[in-house]
């Protein structure tokens, strides 16, 4: 929610006042900037929507064309996001770059806590997953991202608010998803970037050629899954100790 700094008022009326249309001046300004700079830009914002706003991301390619519009599926219904409308699905787009097309998807903050989010994106072909974030990125959450990249053989790039933003601490990161280099049996750390706490510009090079070759030969991802055994994963039944009075469907 770059448009409002992820400051969610405790009330539906004020929330709607802060919401912006996806085709409005704020969002479109980033499309114009992407075209001007020849650079893909993803912008997050509180999106005007009925009956209540969404936590959304628009990704523009280097020509300023919108290629991805995603709204957070796993809203934090235990907190301020209980007023938001949740997204309906996960999407993957073809992002044009000077090096060729890249299949890109997105998860927003709490989405990354659920392995199903990254799994669906992998199954839809994602090679790189963008993760706008607003929470403390400590060892466990960083380990989640490392795990999502490892088990799905994809890159995960996270941008988090710096220290000073309430409940945030920086540590934006990129995991490239390649646990082994060709001809080298030693496991490697897939983290190719972990920023500090301060605000800044951070750069990481994701070697898509290496990632694609790795995906063609390694054993993770969708190579040996047994989806016929996973029926319980789509059951809507919730048993103790996981029942929560504030859960929305």
N, C-alpha and C positions, 0 to 999 in steps of 0.2 A: 504493500500500500504506500508506494512512494509519494502519491499525491497528498497524503495526510500524515505521513510519518508513522503509520500503524498506531495512530491514536484513535481508539474507538470509543465514542461517547456512550454513556450508559443510558440509552434511550433511543427508541426507533425514530423519533422526529428529527433529532439532531443528526443522527446517522444519515438519514436521507438528505439532509441539507448539505452534507459533505460529499455525497456521491456525485460522480461525474459520468457523462455518457461516453461510451466507447468511441463514438465518432466525433467527440467534442474537441475543442481547441487544445486542451492539455495533452491528450493522447496523440492527436494528429501532429502536434509540434515535434514529437519524437520520430514520427514517420518522415517529416521534412528534414530533421537532423540526420537521420540514417541515410537519406538520399544525398544530402549535402556532403557528408563525410565518407560515403561509400562504405558504410560499416553497419552490420546488423545491430539492432538495439532492441532489448526487451524492457518494457516499462510496466511496472505494477501500479495498480490504482484501485480505489474503492469505486466499483462500477455501479452506476444507476441501474436499478432493475426492480421489477415488481414481482412479489409483494415487498421485497426488501433487497438492499444492495448485495453485491457479490465482491469477494476478494479475487481480483483478476489480473491476468498478465496478457499483454499484447506483444508479439514479436514481429518486428519489421525487418525485412531483408535489406541488403545494401542499396537497393533501388527504392526503398521506402514503401514497399508492398507488404501489407499485413499477411503473414503466412501462418500465424498461430494465435488463437484467442482461447485462453484456458481460464477457468474459474475453479478455485480451490474446492476439492471434493470433501476432504475431511476438515470441516470447520470445527473450531474449538468451542463446542457447544457447552462446555463446562465453564466458560468464561464469557468475555464480551462478544465473541462471535456467535453467540446464541441468537443474535438478531439478524444474522446474515443468511442469505439464500445459498445453499451449497451447490457446487457444480455437479453436472450430471455424468461426466465421462472424462476419460483421459485421451489426449490427442497427440498425434505425431505428424510433423510436417517435413517437407523437403526444403531445407534452407540453402539457397544458392550462395556459394562463396567463390572466390577466385580460384580455389583449389578443387572446385566441383561441389556437387550437392551433398549435404549432410542431413541425416534424419535426426530431427530434434524434437524432444518432448519436454514437459515441465511438471514439476511437483511444487507446491507452495507450502513451505514450513511444515506444519503438522502432517501433511501428506507423507513426508519421508519416514514418519514413525510406523507406517504400515508397509510391510514388504510387498503387499499386493499392488501398490501404486507403481513401483518400479518394475514389477513383474509384468503388469499389463503393458507398460510402455515398451519393455523389451519385446513382448510378443507382437506388438504393433510395429516393431522394426527400429525403435529408437537406438541411436548410437551415442548421442549426447543428451543428457537430461539437465535442464536448468532448474535450480532450486533457489528462488528468492526466499529469504528467511528473516525472522525477527524473534530471536530467543538466545539464551546462552549456549554457545557451541563449546561444550566441554567434552571430555574424553568419550563419554557414552554416545552422544549424538554424532561426534566425528566417527566413532566406530560404526554406527549405523550406516553412515554414508559410504564408508569403506566397504562394508558388507554388501550394500546395494550394488555398488560398482562391481565387486568381485563376483557375486552370485549371478549377475545378469550380463557380465562381460560388456559393460558400457561405461562411458565416462559420466561423472556426476560433478557439475560445477555449481557451487553454492555461493551466493552473495548475502552476507549478513550485515545488519546494522553495526556500526562501531560501538565501542564502549562510550557511555554517555547517553546513548539512547536507552530509555528504561528497559531493564531486563535483557540487555544485549551486550555482547562483548567482542564483536569482530570475529576473527578467525574464519574468514571466508576461505574456501578450500576448493581444490580440484583433485579428484581421483580419476585416473585414466583407465582403470578397469583391467589392466594387463598385469597379471600376477607373475608371469614367466616370460622372459625373452627367448626367442628361438635359439635352440642350441645350448641354453643355459638352464639347468635343472633347479637352480637356486630360486626360491621365492623372493620377490622384490616388493617393496612398499609401493602401493599404487598411488600414494599421495604425491602429486607433483607440485602442489602449492598449498601452503597454509599461511595465511596472512597473520599479522599481529592484531592488536586490539584497535589500532588507530584507523581513521578514515584514510583512504588512498586509492590509487589505481594499481591493480595487480594483474599480471599477465602470466598465462600458462600456455604452452604449446601441446596440443593433443595430437599425437601421431596417428592419424586415422588409418594410414596404410598398415601400420603395425597392429592396431586394434582390429581391423577387418581380417587380417591374416590369422590373428589369435582366435577370433570368433569362429573361423572356419575349421579349426583343429582342436580346440580345447573342449572340456567335458561339461562346462556349466551352461547357463542360459537355457535353451529349449532342447538341447541335444538328447537328453535321456529322461526327460520328465515323464510322469505317469498320470496325466490329468484325469484318467478314469478312476483314480483312487482318491481324488480330492473333493468329492461331492460335499463334504461337511464344510468346506471353505465358503460355500455360497449359501449355507443355511442361515436364516435370520434369527434362529433361536439363540437366546442369551441366558446362560445359567450363572448362578453365584460362583465365584465372588465378583463377577464382571457386570452385574446389573447396576445401572445408574438411573436415578429418577429424572435427570435432566437430558437424557439421550433423546435426540430427535431421529426420526426415520428419514 
